[in-house]
Amino acid sequence: MRIISGLLLIVALLLSTRYGRSQEETSLATVMFYNLENLYDTEDDSLKRDEEFLPEGGRHWTGYRFYEKLTALSKVIANTGNWEPPAVIGFCEAENRVVLEKLVRHPLLKTWNFNIIHKDSPDKRGIDVAAVYRPSVFNPLFYRYFPPVPDGDPIPDTREILHLCGILAGEDTLHIFFNHWPSRYGGMMETRPMRKKAAERLRSEVDNLRQKYHHPRIIIMGDFNDQPRDESLSRYLGAGGDITRNPDALYNTAFRWEKEKRGTLKYQSQWNIFDQIIISEALLDTTARLFTRPRDARILDAPFLLEKDEKFTGTKLKRTYLGYQYKGGFSDHLPVLLMLRKPQP
């Protein structure tokens, strides 16, 4: 009996070391996701529904307002709470490559030499999922876009999912999936099947990686237009809120934010968590060359991104628009960030 108890104690100690705090560690880099809230240029694109975002359009989207928006977004990226901006940033609601080029060349960001990954999506509004990265920190191996539906289904007129694979700081390979799932416009229940399909397709892509690689290190970020407990994420993607110590399981860090009653966007008086960070539990192994912790996933809710909510209680987001009223703020979503670490030698 004493032998069995001793063995159980040894196993528990090994697991606590592997998934708990290592003696020495250092922060390496951050990965970020940000919904840009309609980052359009001021030029008419006959193939897209961008008429609202023109100088003569309903929102009177002028060159001055466009540059104000670029300055606001640059301020967010440059002030993530670290000494330098994130190594990789995923975006959604960017109209085209041009707006991304203008963003990364803004005086607040240009010294970091961000490179761009972008593809025009079939979305009717012309808003795309994209990424930028700092080549001094992140070395991309490949990237690909795929539609948010199972293979064989008709391809919808919506945003695609971006799969970006690369080596972070020369330490280890990361597979990052950036998402902007179908919205709830038209009703939550009516649009739920579209998000279910997106989850099923993403799950199949994750399973394919598991078959090809041993315990791949996966980060899934995005605006999912669903809450962590909604079935698209919890059931069909299989992202739970408990750490199972299975390296291939998916852990949704946003369940922690839910317990803390925090959110990434606000509707009337209710904060919601549509922007989330999901990781494979292989990334929680603190003995690996590259790892993270649940507390390393955070919502960037700096005071300058918020203002007093006069109608409801507390604070609300400083948005670019409230309806058609120009506010000159940042976005209707808060960004989310994940810190990645490595053991010290």
Steps between C-alpha positions, in 0.01 A plus 500: 500500500788735584661421163177586313461824697859592423453436128183712494687782672780486242252510211319796657826687544600435140166626370507808721847584370401445140177699510581729791764762565854432387782641711631741238318638198497806280239665281572458131235668284128566471239405242199729464161508331302817430167566330567834328134606464466575131846612393407620150690729268319792334500356146197338341539131415230394256532137613430573867223653707714788623268787403442602863872555548558764235525879543154536347364189673272470800791508746687783323822299511761759404876483467532688828283248686689212339833638623353563846399136506848384398653712776259360758568137402875561491483637852332179618757273333792705632363498856431136577671527838834357386826657390425420139190420292380144441698264278186397312165679477183363346242746371145485379283763329780632279378594152815421303878487499524876445353587840738256666799651322398845618455369853841334535669802339348738752771694690412318823562158341729530199823449697389140576493402130183291509439270203145434378304183428172569322257357250180655368212297639163425340328705772232724346605799710860447399635462854786254533700301752871585485820490702816703543824378654844624594753296298768559763293291744273279292608293200197384299525154347168504316150639512170406342139613501202266507122556507314462832296201384568125484658366182241449228260769624426800275747780573315791666549872441680555827844531655748216474712359783873567486744225603847644558793275592841630603788493745486746788831653610689197372352287779216286367231467235158657552179436310275805529141513374343847464120505476205728436197273511160588349321772695172485688341749263158357419464335841718291729303178452454550126875547443620236747532223235759709313721527807453129566636428152796731560578312821475162328737606224750647743485185711578286196802720424624462858453123483698489176789677674490248783527214254795663326696637799570382854314725746493810275502838672179667387352844565145577384402866521224711358159658515278192519168686540421247770567469872741240646211279618311508170492161331698610195808542719441268794347206312591509131848649536546325833663790685439463873572706807677230701862394465497126430878445476445347157747677267258471207196643682383854426484740794296820470666770709187717473322297769727678746379837374142379535558424869648846542190651331706665229433536129633615166191683374192650657138486389282737703591412862643156427867420440554204267806291417500450124876548462677201650831314523498122482818294529605138478605377842842417357566873544445466877801270539745721689791264428470566125706753304188710450204518736234722653275512804126560536568837665714602200185539289347840560260761372666831424259730682726801553313808631559696178289243310197560723269782601223549753171338407244775556199290401586177677745437783877484511703555185460435130728487199623809321377403156557649159124522442190462711245424233569769243632747756876548470678465835863497389594215732679170451275198444182334621714207624790478743814319385616175661862398558694188590846514656734215405794400718811284501698342785820677590812292432 
